[in-house]
C-alpha cells in the first residue's frame, strides 16, 4: 500500500493544527475560562492549491475563552461553493438554509447600501492633483475632498485633488459589480472607475476602466462591469483641477454613490439585516422600503404604522415625526376651469400628502373658493374650448389668444410658436419636479405653483431642494445645416427672483446632447428678460432649476412671467406670414440659400457680395450678415476660408498644405500614484466639412455613455494612457465649431496682446502673425459665452511642411481660463512672398570695373521663385547705393555753395553800381569848373537821401542787348551818353 504525497501533506497540516491549538489552550488555561458551545463557531481555512479547505472550530470572540477539547478539523466544501440568493450556509451542518425574516442574502454576492460609516473592506485615500507646470509651493489641502459617508450614500467633492474609494474582493467565479451613482454635469470634474487585478493591472476587457457619463441634476445612473474570478480591486476616483479657493468650486456638485453590489464571491455564513426603514420576509434577496406614514428599525420583518392623527413619515423612515400646525406654506392657489359663461374662480388646495394639522392652536384653515370672475385670455396661438379650457388653434389658423382662431389667407403660412403669458393651467408640455442630491425623495409640498400672470416656486417645508420646471419641445422647423452659426429659433423668458440669502436660478438646455447650464443667476434679480438662440432643429428640453438659500424662515421665490419659443414644430400661431414661393406641408417654401425676403415686394433677393443669412426666416436686407475678415461666403449660409489669405498690405499667404487635421498634446496631468491623463486637441485650420477634426470616446459604446462623437474645426478629448499600451479617449468636446475671422497686424489689439502675455508668448513680431479665430456656441457653467480658440501662425522658414504647434508656456494645457484656447503654429507656410520694400540691397566695392550686389531677405517672408541672393554688374554711381551720411551731406554742401555764390554776386553788383554813379558824377561836372572841385564827405548816399541826383537826369532809352552794349564800349560817343548836364546854379569853389 502506497501513500499519496498530497494525503501525507494534509495529515501533516492537521497534526500541526492540533498541536498549535493544544499549545495555545494550555498557555491560556491559567487566565481564560473554557469555551462553551455557544462561544464557538466554525470557519473555513484559506483555500489550498487543490481548491479545498478545512472547517475548524474557533471562538466567536478571540481571547474571551479557550478551547479545552478541540475537535479535529474536517474537510469542508470546495472553494467555489455558494448558496442560492436568499440563503446562507449553516457552518455546523454545511447546508444552505433560507434567511430569516428581517434579513436578506445575495447568496454569492455582497451589497453595500448603508453609509452611516465606511463599510468594512473599503478604504479612502486622497492625493494632490499635480501637473508639471505646478510648483512645489502650490500645496492643496485635500481634507475636504475625501469620500465621506452620508447615511444613505457616500459623497465626494474634489477640490484640486484626487480622492479614491477602494474595495478589494476575491471572486470564486466570474461575476460582476454594479453600482448606482450621481454625477452632475461638470467641465472641471472627472469621475473614473477602475478595476484592477492583484498585480494592480487594469483589465484589458471592456469596462475595466471607464468614465461614467454624467447623470444630470438630481438623477441617478447605473454602471455594470463584468469581473473575472480571483482577486479584484475596485477603485472609484473623483478628480478635479478646481481648488477650494476658486470661485467655481462653490457651484460644483459632489459625486454620489448610494449602492454597490458585487456578485461572484464565496458563500455567506450569515444573512444581512435590513437597514432602517426597510423590511423583508423569510428567504429574501433584498429588503423592501417602508411606505409613507410607516417606519421600521434595523432587521425588522414588517413596518410599524404611525399614529395617523398626530404623526407622519416619509417613505423609508426609521421614525415617525409629529405633524405640525398648518400654515400658508401648506396650501396653494389654482385657477378653476372656465365654465360655459367664461367665468372662473380661485381655488385653494393642500399640498399632497397633507402632513399638517388644522386642529392645533394657531393652525390656518384652507380658504374657500373666491367669487366668480372673468376668465383671463388664452395664451397667444390658443383659443377657448368649452369644457377643455385653452387649446392650440388647428392647422393653418391663428389667434392672439383673446379672439377665436382665424384661417390664414391664401399664400400664407401660420407662424407657429410656443408662447405662455397666462398661467391658469400647467401647459401640457411642461412639468414641475423637486430634486435633491440625497437618496431620499423630495417633499411633495415643494413645487412650481401657477399664479395667473406668472408661475412661481414654493418650497413649503423643504429647504434643501432644487425646484425644477421642465419644458419639452418636439423640435423646430427647417433643415439641419452644416453651419452651426445659423439661428433656427429663439427662447425668450421674463423672470425675477427674491432671495433672503445665497439662492440660485439655473437655466439649462440639452441642445448639445446632455443637459448643460446655459446661464445662472445668484442672489436676488430684478424683473428682466433673457434670450437664447437655438442652433439645432432636434427635440429640445429646457429646464429652470431654483435652489433657495436653505434658511428656514427665508422667503426665497423665483417667478417666471412669460416664456416664448419661436419656429417650433408644434404650438400655435399668432399671425400668418406671406409665402412668396408658395406653401408646402403647411409651411412656406423658403427662399434659396443666401436669399432674403423683401418686405415691400415679398420677393426673394440674394444677399450682397460676401454676406450670408444667419437665421432661417430672413426678412429684409438686414438679415444678411457680412462675413468676417479673410472669409468667403459659401452657398449664402456659411463663412469659410479657402486657405488663401491676403492681408491689407497685399501680402498673400497660402495655407492649403495645412488644412488636414493636426493633433496637439496638452500638458501631462498626473497623481502621486502615477495615474494621469492629458488633453488631446485635433485642429483643422481651414478644412471643409468632410475633413474636419474628429474627437470621440472609445471607452464604451455611445449608447452606454451618451458621449457623441464631435466633428468641428477644433475639438478636445481627455486621453488616458494605460499600462497595456492602448489609449483611452473620453469626454470629447468642441472648442471651435466655425471660423469667425482671419486677421494679421494685431499688435495693437489689447485683448490679443493680453492673451499673449498671460500665456507667456513673446509679443515681439506678433504684428506679422496671422490669427485664425474660432468659436463654439455651446455654453457651460464656467463659459457662459461659449468657448473660443485662436490659432496664431508665425513665419518660421526652418519649419517646413506641417511645422510645429505649441501651447502657451504658462498655460500648457492650451488655455489659461478654460474658455479661451490659444495655440502658436510655427511653419514656413505662414511666410508670405517677399516684396520689393522687404529686400535690403548691399552693394560691394568696385573691382576691375565690377561690383557685387547682395540681396538680403528678412525672416518674415520668403523670396519668390527665381530671385537671386547676389549678382555682379558694372560699377556705376548710384545715389541709392551711397551710404546714408553721403546722401545727406552732398545736398547740404551743394545748397550752401549756391547760397554763397548768390551772396557774392549780390555784393559785386551793389558795389559796381555805386562806383559807376560816382564816376559819372565826377565826369559830368569836370569841364565846367575852373579850379579844384569842392571836397566831399562821402562818395555814397546818406541814409534817407534820394538816389536821384538833382543835377543828373536820365534819358528814357530802350534796353539794349548784350552785343549793343559791347559795341557801345568800343565806339563810345557823346551822343551815346545817357546822362545830360542840367543847367543849375554854379557853386563857387571858395
C-alpha positions, 0 to 999 in steps of 0.5 A: 500500500502506497501513500499519496504525497498530497494525503501525507501533506494534509495529515501533516497540516492537521497534526500541526493544527492540533498541536498549535491549538493544544499549545495555545489552550494550555498557555491560556488555561491559567487566565481564560475560562473554557469555551462553551458551545455557544462561544464557538463557531466554525470557519473555513481555512484559506483555500489550498492549491487543490481548491479545498479547505478545512472547517475548524472550530474557533471562538466567536470572540478571540481571547474571551475563552479557550478551547479545552477539547478541540475537535479535529478539523474536517474537510469542508466544501470546495472553494467555489461553493455558494448558496442560492440568493436568499440563503446562507450556509449553516457552518455546523451542518454545511447546508444552505438554509433560507434567511430569516425574516428581517434579513436578506442574502445575495447568496454569492454576492455582497451589497453595500447600501448603508453609509452611516460609516465606511463599510468594512473592506473599503478604504479612502485615500486622497492625493494632490492633483499635480501637473508639471507646470505646478510648483512645489509651493502650490500645496492643496489641502485635500481634507475636504475632498475625501469620500465621506459617508452620508447615511444613505450614500457616500459623497465626494467633492474634489477640490484640486485633488484626487480622492479614491474609494477602494474595495478589494474582493476575491471572486470564486467565479466570474461575476460582476459589480454594479453600482448606482451613482450621481454625477452632475454635469461638470467641465472641471470634474472627472469621475473614473472607475477602475478595476484592477487585478492583484498585480494592480493591472487594469483589465484589458476587457471592456469596462475595466476602466471607464468614465461614467457619463454624467447623470444630470441634476438630481438623477441617478445612473447605473454602471455594470462591469463584468469581473473575472474570478480571483482577486479584484480591486475596485477603485472609484476616483473623483478628480478635479483641477478646481481648488477650494479657493476658486470661485467655481468650486462653490457651484460644483456638485459632489459625486454620489454613490448610494449602492454597490453590489458585487456578485461572484464571491464565496458563500455567506455564513450569515444573512444581512439585516435590513437597514432602517426603514426597510423590511423583508420576509423569510428567504429574501434577496433584498429588503423592501422600503417602508411606505409613507406614514410607516417606519421600521428599525434595523432587521425588522420583518414588517413596518410599524404604522404611525399614529395617523392623527398626530404623526407622519413619515416619509417613505423609508423612515426609521421614525415617525415625526409629529405633524405640525400646525398648518400654515400658508406654506401648506396650501396653494392657489389654482385657477378653476376651469372656465365654465360655459359663461367664461367665468372662473374662480380661485381655488385653494388646495393642500399640498399632497400628502397633507402632513399638517394639522388644522386642529392645533392652536394657531393652525390656518384653515384652507380658504374657500373658493373666491367669487366668480370672475372673468376668465383671463385670455388664452395664451397667444396661438390658443383659443377657448374650448368649452369644457377643455379650457385653452387649446392650440388653434388647428392647422393653418389658423391663428389667434392672439389668444383673446379672439377665436382662431382665424384661417390664414389667407391664401399664400400664407403660412401660420407662424407657429410658436410656443408662447405662455403669458397666462398661467391658469393651467400647467401647459401640457408640455411642461412639468414641475419636479423637486430634486435633491442630491440625497437618496431620499425623495423630495417633499411633495409640498415643494413645487412650481405653483401657477399664479395667473400672470406668472408661475412661481416656486414654493418650497413649503417645508423643504429647504434643501431642494432644487425646484425644477420646471421642465419644458419639452419641445418636439423640435423646430422647423427647417433643415439641419445645416452644416453651419452651426452659426445659423439661428433656427429659433429663439427662447425668450423668458421674463423672470425675477427672483427674491432671495433672503440669502445665497439662492440660485436660478439655473437655466439649462438646455440639452441642445448639445446632447446632455443637459448643460447650464446655459446661464445662472443667476445668484442672489436676488434679480430684478424683473428682466428678460433673457434670450437664447438662440437655438442652433439645432432643429432636434427635440429640445428640453429646457429646464429652470432649476431654483435652489433657495438659500436653505434658511428656514424662515427665508422667503426665497421665490423665483417667478417666471412671467412669460416664456416664448419659443419661436419656429417650433414644430408644434404650438400655435400661431399668432399671425400668418406670414406671406409665402412668396414661393408658395406653401408646402406641408403647411409651411412656406417654401423658403427662399434659396440659400443666401436669399432674403425676403423683401418686405415691400415686394415679398420677393426673394433677393440674394444677399450682397457680395460676401454676406450670408443669412444667419437665421432661417426666416430672413426678412429684409436686407438686414438679415444678411450678415457680412462675413468676417475678415479673410472669409468667403461666403459659401452657398449664402449660409456659411463663412469659410476660408479657402486657405488663401489669405491676403492681408491689407498690405497685399501680402498673400499667404497660402495655407492649403498644405495645412488644412488636414487635421493636426493633433496637439498634446496638452500638458501631462496631468498626473497623481502621486500614484502615477495615474494621469491623463492629458488633453488631446486637441485635433485642429483643422485650420481651414478644412471643409466639412468632410475633413474636419477634426474628429474627437470621440470616446472609445471607452464604451459604446455611445449608447452606454455613455451618451458621449457623441462623437464631435466633428468641428474645426477644433475639438478636445478629448481627455486621453488616458494612457494605460499600462497595456499600451492602448489609449483611452479617449473620453469626454470629447468636446468642441472648442471651435465649431466655425471660423469667425475671422482671419486677421494679421497686424494685431499688435495693437489689439489689447485683448490679443496682446493680453492673451499673449502675455498671460500665456507667456508668448513673446509679443515681439513680431506678433504684428506679422502673425496671422490669427485664425479665430474660432468659436463654439456656441455651446455654453457651460457653467464656467463659459457662459459665452461659449468657448473660443480658440485662436490659432496664431501662425508665425513665419518660421522658414526652418519649419517646413511642411506641417511645422510645429504647434505649441501651447502657451508656456504658462498655460500648457494645457492650451488655455489659461481660463478654460474658455479661451484656447490659444495655440502658436503654429510655427511653419514656413507656410505662414511666410508670405512672398517677399516684396520689393520694400522687404529686400535690403540691397548691399552693394560691394566695392568696385573691382576691375570695373565690377561690383557685387550686389547682395540681396538680403531677405528678412525672416518674415517672408520668403523670396519668390521663385527665381530671385537671386541672393547676389549678382555682379554688374558694372560699377556705376554711381548710384545715389541709392547705393551711397551710404546714408551720411553721403546722401545727406551731406552732398545736398547740404554742401551743394545748397550752401555753395549756391547760397554763397555764390548768390551772396557774392554776386549780390555784393559785386553788383551793389558795389559796381553800381555805386562806383559807376554813379560816382564816376559819372558824377565826377565826369559830368561836372569836370569841364565846367569848373575852373579850379579844384572841385569842392571836397566831399564827405562821402562818395555814397548816399546818406541814409534817407537821401534820394538816389536821384541826383538833382543835377543828373537826369536820365534819358528814357532809352530802350534796353539794349542787348548784350552785343549793343552794349559791347559795341557801345564800349568800343565806339563810345560817343557823346551822343551815346551818353545817357546822362545830360548836364542840367543847367543849375546854379554854379557853386563857387569853389571858395 
